[in-house]
């Protein structure tokens, strides 16, 4: 009977420890997601900049008098 009471007394403590571990893991996930959000934002900005450059190059190559297909 004493052993059963000891185990029952430890359950709330073990539950609280498990919740603390889970909270720490969730904080790590949250931090990782924040980093991914920043990387995605930077990639989006880089792609927008590159899109402008590609458009400018396309206009120059497509202008009359320019070679379109790399002729001799």
Phi and psi restraints in degrees (value plus and minus 20) as a CYANA .aco file:
   2 UNK   PHI     -83.4   -43.4
   2 UNK   PSI     -59.8   -19.8
   3 UNK   PHI     -82.4   -42.4
   3 UNK   PSI     -60.5   -20.5
   4 UNK   PHI     -84.7   -44.7
   4 UNK   PSI     -59.5   -19.5
   5 UNK   PHI     -86.4   -46.4
   5 UNK   PSI     -58.8   -18.8
   6 UNK   PHI     -84.0   -44.0
   6 UNK   PSI     -63.7   -23.7
   7 UNK   PHI     -84.8   -44.8
   7 UNK   PSI     -62.7   -22.7
   8 UNK   PHI     -85.0   -45.0
   8 UNK   PSI     -54.0   -14.0
   9 UNK   PHI     -90.9   -50.9
   9 UNK   PSI     -49.4    -9.4
  10 UNK   PHI    -100.1   -60.1
  10 UNK   PSI     -43.2    -3.2
  11 UNK   PHI     -76.8   -36.8
  11 UNK   PSI     -67.2   -27.2
  12 UNK   PHI     -81.2   -41.2
  12 UNK   PSI     -57.4   -17.4
  13 UNK   PHI     -86.2   -46.2
  13 UNK   PSI     -63.6   -23.6
  14 UNK   PHI     -84.7   -44.7
  14 UNK   PSI     -57.6   -17.6
  15 UNK   PHI     -83.8   -43.8
  15 UNK   PSI     -63.9   -23.9
  16 UNK   PHI     -83.8   -43.8
  16 UNK   PSI     -60.7   -20.7
  17 UNK   PHI     -83.9   -43.9
  17 UNK   PSI     -60.5   -20.5
  18 UNK   PHI     -84.1   -44.1
  18 UNK   PSI     -59.4   -19.4
  19 UNK   PHI     -84.5   -44.5
  19 UNK   PSI     -59.8   -19.8
  20 UNK   PHI     -84.3   -44.3
  20 UNK   PSI     -63.0   -23.0
  21 UNK   PHI     -81.7   -41.7
  21 UNK   PSI     -62.9   -22.9
  22 UNK   PHI     -83.6   -43.6
  22 UNK   PSI     -61.7   -21.7
  23 UNK   PHI     -80.4   -40.4
  23 UNK   PSI     -62.7   -22.7
  24 UNK   PHI     -83.8   -43.8
  24 UNK   PSI     -60.4   -20.4
  25 UNK   PHI     -86.5   -46.5
  25 UNK   PSI     -60.0   -20.0
  26 UNK   PHI     -85.8   -45.8
  26 UNK   PSI     -56.2   -16.2
  27 UNK   PHI     -83.6   -43.6
  27 UNK   PSI     -58.3   -18.3
  28 UNK   PHI     -84.1   -44.1
  28 UNK   PSI     -61.6   -21.6
  29 UNK   PHI     -84.0   -44.0
  29 UNK   PSI     -62.9   -22.9
  30 UNK   PHI     -80.6   -40.6
  30 UNK   PSI     -62.5   -22.5
  31 UNK   PHI     -83.9   -43.9
  31 UNK   PSI     -63.1   -23.1
  32 UNK   PHI     -82.4   -42.4
  32 UNK   PSI     -60.7   -20.7
  33 UNK   PHI     -86.2   -46.2
  33 UNK   PSI     -56.0   -16.0
  34 UNK   PHI     -82.8   -42.8
  34 UNK   PSI     -62.0   -22.0
  35 UNK   PHI     -83.2   -43.2
  35 UNK   PSI     -64.2   -24.2
  36 UNK   PHI     -81.5   -41.5
  36 UNK   PSI     -58.2   -18.2
  37 UNK   PHI     -82.5   -42.5
  37 UNK   PSI     -62.1   -22.1
  38 UNK   PHI     -85.0   -45.0
  38 UNK   PSI     -62.1   -22.1
  39 UNK   PHI     -84.1   -44.1
  39 UNK   PSI     -64.1   -24.1
  40 UNK   PHI     -82.5   -42.5
  40 UNK   PSI     -59.5   -19.5
  41 UNK   PHI     -84.3   -44.3
  41 UNK   PSI     -64.6   -24.6
  42 UNK   PHI     -83.8   -43.8
  42 UNK   PSI     -59.5   -19.5
  43 UNK   PHI     -84.4   -44.4
  43 UNK   PSI     -60.4   -20.4
  44 UNK   PHI     -82.1   -42.1
  44 UNK   PSI     -62.5   -22.5
  45 UNK   PHI     -84.0   -44.0
  45 UNK   PSI     -61.4   -21.4
  46 UNK   PHI     -83.9   -43.9
  46 UNK   PSI     -60.6   -20.6
  47 UNK   PHI     -86.3   -46.3
  47 UNK   PSI     -58.7   -18.7
  48 UNK   PHI     -82.3   -42.3
  48 UNK   PSI     -62.5   -22.5
  49 UNK   PHI     -84.0   -44.0
  49 UNK   PSI     -64.2   -24.2
  50 UNK   PHI     -86.1   -46.1
  50 UNK   PSI     -53.9   -13.9
  51 UNK   PHI     -81.9   -41.9
  51 UNK   PSI     -61.1   -21.1
  52 UNK   PHI     -82.8   -42.8
  52 UNK   PSI     -63.2   -23.2
  53 UNK   PHI     -84.5   -44.5
  53 UNK   PSI     -63.5   -23.5
  54 UNK   PHI     -82.7   -42.7
  54 UNK   PSI     -61.9   -21.9
  55 UNK   PHI     -81.0   -41.0
  55 UNK   PSI     -62.8   -22.8
  56 UNK   PHI     -84.0   -44.0
  56 UNK   PSI     -62.9   -22.9
  57 UNK   PHI     -85.2   -45.2
  57 UNK   PSI     -61.9   -21.9
  58 UNK   PHI     -81.1   -41.1
  58 UNK   PSI     -61.6   -21.6
  59 UNK   PHI     -83.3   -43.3
  59 UNK   PSI     -62.2   -22.2
  60 UNK   PHI     -86.6   -46.6
  60 UNK   PSI     -61.5   -21.5
  61 UNK   PHI     -90.7   -50.7
  61 UNK   PSI     -53.7   -13.7
  62 UNK   PHI    -103.6   -63.6
  62 UNK   PSI     -27.6    12.4
  63 UNK   PHI     -84.8   -44.8
  63 UNK   PSI     126.3   166.3
  64 UNK   PHI     -76.4   -36.4
  64 UNK   PSI     119.0   159.0
  65 UNK   PHI      72.9   112.9
  65 UNK   PSI     -31.8     8.2
  66 UNK   PHI    -113.3   -73.3
  66 UNK   PSI     129.3   169.3
  67 UNK   PHI     -95.6   -55.6
  67 UNK   PSI     108.8   148.8
  68 UNK   PHI    -111.8   -71.8
  68 UNK   PSI     -55.8   -15.8
  69 UNK   PHI    -137.5   -97.5
  69 UNK   PSI       6.7    46.7
  70 UNK   PHI      45.5    85.5
  70 UNK   PSI      22.8    62.8
  71 UNK   PHI     -88.8   -48.8
  71 UNK   PSI     154.8   194.8
